[in-house]
Amino acid sequence: MASLKDLKNRIASVQSTRRITSAMKMVAAAKLRKAQINAEAARPYAERMERMLGSLASGSKGENAPKLLAGTGKDDTHLIVLVSSDRGLCGGFNGNLARDVRNRIDSLTAAGKTVKLIIIGRKGVTLLKRDHADKIVATYEELSKPEPSFEGASEVCEKITDMFEAGEFDVCTLIYNKFVSALTQEVTPLQLIPFASEETGEAAEAGAGDAQYEYEPEEEAILEALLPKNLSVQAFRAMLESFASEQGARMTAMDNATRNAGDMINKLSITYNRTRQAQITSELIEIISGAEAL
Amino acid sequence: MADTVALELVSPEKLLMSEEVELAILPGSEGDLGVQPGHSPVIATVRPGTIAVFKGNTVEKRIFVAGGFLEITPERCTVLAETAIAVEDIDQTAAKQEIADLQDDVKVAKDDAARAKAEAALAVAEAKLEAAVSPAYA
C-alpha cells in the first residue's frame, strides 16, 4: 500500500490539475459566448450574398456559366479542406473530424479517385500526417488566432481558386464541425466547388418570382467577382462555426475533467484517511502489546 | 409608397449599418447610383468610393467603402462591403503613408499577379485619401 506521503502528494497534484481544468473550462465558456456572437454577426452578410447569388445563378445556367459555378464536368480529383483546431484538450473535436476525413478518403480512393488535402489547424495536421502525408498540399496554422478573421478565410480561398484555375482538382469539399449546441458538434461536409447547394435552388426560384434585376456590369462579370467572394464567405462561416464548436467541445471536456478530478480527490482522501487510521491502530496495538509483555 | 428606403451596409464580420434613408448615393463600378424609394431592382459591383446618405438636401453621413456588391430593390438597398469606414474617421497622414508604401510595393512587385494586387490596393488607398480630402457632394 502507498505510504501516507505518497497519497498526500497525489492528492495535491490532482487538486492542482482540477484547478487548471476548471480555469480552462471557464475560459472556454467565455470564448464560446464571444464566438457565438461573432458567428451570429456574420450571418447577415452570408444570407444576403446567398440571395444575390441565387438570383444571379438562376439567370446563367447555360454553357457559358463560370467554372466555379458549374464545375469542370468531371469528378476525378477531390480536394478536401479540413477545418480543425490549433489547440488540443477539446475532447473528440479533432478526432471525430479526422475519422470522418479518413473514411471519406478511403471510400474515394476505393472508387478510383485522387484525393488532395488542405488542412486548417495544427491538430488536424498532426492527426492525418501519419497516414496521408502524401495527400496534403497545404496547411494553415494559427489562422483563428485570436479569433477567425475574414482575411484568414480569404487567404485559404485564394489558394483554392488558384489550384482550381490550374486544374488541380474537380470537386472541393469543406469539412468542419458544425455548432449544434455547447454540448454537441456535428461533422459537416460542405461542397464548395462546383457551387451547388439546395438553398440556391430555392433562392433561385424565389428570385425568379421577384422583379427582374438589372445588372451593372453584365451578369457574367458580377458572377465572376461574386463567386470567389462567396467561397471566402462560406469558408469564413465554416471557420466561425468550427471555432464556436471548438470552444464548446473544450468546455464540455474540461467540465468532465474537473468532475473526474473531484471524484478522484474524494477517493484518494478516503484511502488517505483509512491508511492513517490503520497506521494509528497498528501503533496503538504495538504499544499495548509492549506494555502487556512487561 | 414609403418615402424612405432601408439602407443596409454589411461586412463579412457584422452588420455595420441599417437605417431608413431618403436618398443615398452609392459608388457603382460603372457610375454613381442614386437610390430613392421605388428604385428599380439592380445588382451591381461597387468601386472604392464614398456612400453619401442624404437628409433633405444635405449629406448627413459619408462612408468610405473599398469595393463590394450592392443589391437594390424598391424597398431596400443592401451593400456588401469588405471594409467600410466613416469618412471623418479616415486618418489622412496614415492614408498618405499607405499610398507611399503601396507605390513602393508596385515598383518592387516581382510578377504580374503581385503587381496587379498591389495596384488594386493602391487604387483603394488613393480613393480613401480622395474621399477624406474632398468629401463627395459637399
Contacts between the chains, C-beta under 8 A, distances in Angstrom:
chain1	res1	chain2	res2	distance
A	38	B	13	7.4
A	41	B	13	6.3
A	41	B	14	3.8
A	41	B	15	6.9
A	42	B	12	6.2
A	42	B	13	6.1
A	42	B	14	6.8
A	44	B	8	7.6
A	44	B	10	5.1
A	44	B	14	7.6
A	44	B	15	4.6
A	45	B	10	4.6
A	45	B	11	6.5
A	45	B	12	5.0
A	45	B	13	7.9
A	45	B	14	7.9
A	45	B	15	7.7
A	45	B	80	6.2
A	46	B	12	8.0
A	48	B	8	7.7
A	48	B	10	6.0
A	48	B	71	7.0
A	48	B	78	5.2
A	48	B	80	6.0
A	49	B	69	7.6
A	49	B	80	6.0
A	51	B	71	7.4
A	52	B	43	5.9
A	52	B	69	6.4
A	52	B	71	5.2
A	52	B	80	7.5
A	55	B	43	7.0
A	56	B	43	6.7
A	150	B	11	7.9
A	150	B	12	4.2
A	150	B	13	6.2
A	150	B	82	7.3
A	210	B	41	7.2
A	210	B	73	7.5
A	211	B	40	7.5
A	211	B	41	4.8
A	211	B	73	7.3
A	211	B	74	7.7
A	212	B	41	6.9
A	213	B	41	4.5
A	213	B	42	6.2
A	213	B	43	4.9
A	213	B	71	7.9
A	214	B	40	6.4
A	214	B	41	6.6
A	214	B	42	4.8
A	214	B	43	7.6
A	215	B	42	7.4
A	215	B	43	5.5
A	215	B	44	7.0
A	216	B	28	5.8
A	216	B	29	7.3
A	216	B	30	5.2
A	216	B	33	7.9
A	216	B	42	6.2
A	216	B	43	7.6
A	216	B	44	3.9
A	216	B	45	7.5
A	217	B	29	6.7
A	217	B	30	5.9
A	217	B	44	7.6
A	217	B	45	6.8
A	221	B	45	7.5
A	222	B	43	6.2
A	222	B	44	7.2
A	222	B	45	5.8
A	222	B	69	7.2
A	225	B	45	5.7
A	225	B	69	7.5
A	226	B	69	6.2
A	229	B	69	7.6
A	232	B	12	7.6
A	233	B	12	6.1
A	236	B	12	5.8
